[in-house]
Amino acid sequence: MISYQITQWSHELFKLQVRPGGCYVDATMGNGHDTLFLCELAGETGMVTAFDIQEKALLATEKLLKEHHMEGKARLCLDSHTNMEKYLEAESVDGIYFNFGYLPGGDHSLATKADTSVEAINKGLTLLKKGGVLALCIYSGGDTGFEEKDRILECLKNLDEKQYIVIVNTYYNRKNNPPIPAFVVKK
């Protein structure tokens, strides 16, 4: 049965666009669940590079990958997603996955911020191959506020329609600021 939580839903839509065995980026590794998903998608021939600024996130991801015999499938970078171009070549990536907000179970004061999130999205777009996809799980309200959501959506809205297809989904009948799954495909 398919789960309709934002991460599972966006994983399913992400798989429809990318090719298995590709080069993927987890821009916000958190506890490693998206990194694991990307490692499984990468299979034997692909690769994953994952980013987080918190050592706690890197250690949790290492542990999860080891439990699933995926250690060595991902390069884990204790660095900001705003620096991903230092690790990857332009137009070399098949898919990038963002899950904005804070580390589940972590310090809520250490959360993604509007300025760095928009910067990372723009840098990620330069790394995508033609046909590559950027998946974004956008949260608002509660601890994360609305500024980041509004700035990300404005950034996406202003992308050149000749270069990108932007699709923003919504949980239309959910109350209390539901998360927003969004996708950008590079033409």
C-alpha positions in Angstrom: 0.0 0.0 0.0 1.3 3.4 -0.9 1.7 5.9 2.0 0.5 9.4 1.3 3.0 11.1 3.7 5.0 13.7 1.8 8.3 11.8 1.6 6.8 8.5 0.4 4.5 10.3 -2.1 7.4 12.4 -3.5 9.6 9.3 -3.6 7.1 7.6 -5.9 6.8 10.7 -8.2 10.6 11.1 -8.2 11.0 7.5 -9.4 8.7 8.2 -12.3 11.1 10.9 -13.6 14.6 9.6 -13.0 16.4 6.6 -14.4 17.7 3.9 -12.0 21.4 3.7 -11.7 22.0 7.5 -12.0 23.8 10.2 -10.0 21.7 11.5 -7.1 22.0 14.1 -4.4 20.3 14.2 -1.0 20.6 17.9 -0.2 19.3 17.5 3.3 20.3 14.1 4.7 18.6 14.3 8.1 18.2 10.8 9.5 19.1 9.2 6.2 15.8 7.9 4.9 16.0 9.9 1.6 19.7 8.9 1.3 18.8 5.3 1.6 16.0 5.7 -0.9 18.4 7.3 -3.4 21.0 4.5 -2.7 18.4 1.9 -3.6 17.6 3.8 -6.7 21.2 4.2 -7.6 21.7 0.4 -7.5 25.1 -1.1 -8.5 26.0 1.5 -11.1 24.8 4.8 -9.6 26.1 7.1 -6.9 24.7 9.3 -4.1 26.1 12.4 -2.5 24.4 13.6 0.7 24.8 16.8 2.6 24.0 18.0 6.1 25.6 20.5 8.5 24.9 18.4 11.6 27.2 15.6 12.6 24.2 13.9 14.3 22.6 13.7 10.9 25.7 12.2 9.3 26.1 9.6 12.1 22.4 8.6 11.9 22.6 8.3 8.1 25.8 6.2 8.3 24.0 3.9 10.8 20.9 3.5 8.6 23.0 2.8 5.5 25.0 0.1 7.4 21.8 -1.6 8.7 20.7 -1.9 5.0 24.1 -2.9 3.7 24.4 0.3 1.7 27.5 1.7 3.4 29.9 2.8 0.7 27.0 3.6 -1.7 26.9 7.2 -0.6 29.4 9.9 -0.1 28.3 11.7 3.1 29.4 15.3 3.3 29.3 17.2 6.6 28.7 20.5 4.7 25.9 22.8 3.7 23.8 22.0 0.6 24.9 25.5 -0.6 28.3 24.0 -1.3 27.2 21.0 -3.4 28.8 22.4 -6.6 32.2 21.9 -4.9 31.5 18.1 -4.9 29.7 17.6 -8.2 30.2 18.7 -11.8 27.7 21.0 -13.6 25.0 19.0 -15.5 26.1 15.7 -14.0 23.2 14.9 -11.7 20.0 13.0 -12.5 18.1 14.0 -9.4 18.3 16.1 -6.3 16.1 15.6 -3.2 15.4 18.3 -0.7 13.5 17.8 2.5 13.4 21.2 4.2 12.9 22.0 7.9 14.8 20.5 10.8 16.3 17.2 11.7 13.5 15.0 13.1 14.4 14.3 16.7 17.0 17.1 16.6 17.4 20.7 17.7 14.5 22.6 16.1 16.5 25.8 16.2 18.8 24.2 13.6 16.5 24.3 10.6 16.9 25.2 6.9 16.6 28.9 6.2 15.0 30.8 3.3 18.3 32.4 2.0 20.4 29.2 2.0 17.6 27.1 0.8 17.0 29.3 -2.3 20.7 29.4 -2.9 21.0 25.6 -2.7 18.0 25.2 -5.1 19.7 27.5 -7.7 23.0 25.7 -7.3 21.3 22.4 -7.6 19.6 23.4 -10.9 23.1 24.0 -12.4 24.1 20.5 -11.4 21.1 18.8 -13.1 21.4 17.1 -16.4 18.7 17.8 -19.0 15.7 15.7 -18.0 16.9 15.7 -14.4 14.6 16.4 -11.5 14.6 18.4 -8.3 12.2 17.1 -5.6 11.3 19.4 -2.8 9.4 18.6 0.4 8.4 22.0 1.8 7.1 22.6 5.3 5.6 25.6 7.0 4.0 26.7 10.2 5.0 25.4 13.6 8.7 25.6 14.1 9.6 26.4 10.5 7.5 29.4 9.9 6.3 30.6 6.6 9.2 32.7 5.2 11.1 29.7 3.8 8.0 28.2 2.2 7.1 31.6 0.6 10.6 32.2 -0.7 11.0 28.7 -2.1 7.7 28.9 -3.9 8.5 32.4 -5.3 11.9 31.1 -6.5 10.1 28.2 -8.3 7.5 30.4 -9.8 10.1 32.6 -11.3 12.1 29.9 -13.0 12.3 30.3 -16.8 9.5 28.2 -18.3 11.7 27.6 -21.4 14.3 25.8 -19.2 12.2 24.2 -16.4 8.9 22.5 -15.8 7.7 23.3 -12.2 4.9 21.2 -10.6 3.7 22.1 -7.1 1.3 19.6 -5.4 -0.9 20.3 -2.5 -2.7 18.3 0.1 -5.9 20.2 -0.7 -8.1 19.0 2.1 -5.6 18.9 5.0 -5.7 21.5 7.7 -2.8 23.1 9.6 -0.3 24.1 7.0 0.3 20.7 5.3 3.6 20.1 3.6 4.0 20.9 -0.1 5.7 18.4 -2.5 7.2 20.2 -5.5 9.2 19.1 -8.5 11.3 20.8 -11.1 12.3 19.1 -14.3 15.2 20.6 -16.3 14.2 20.7 -20.0 
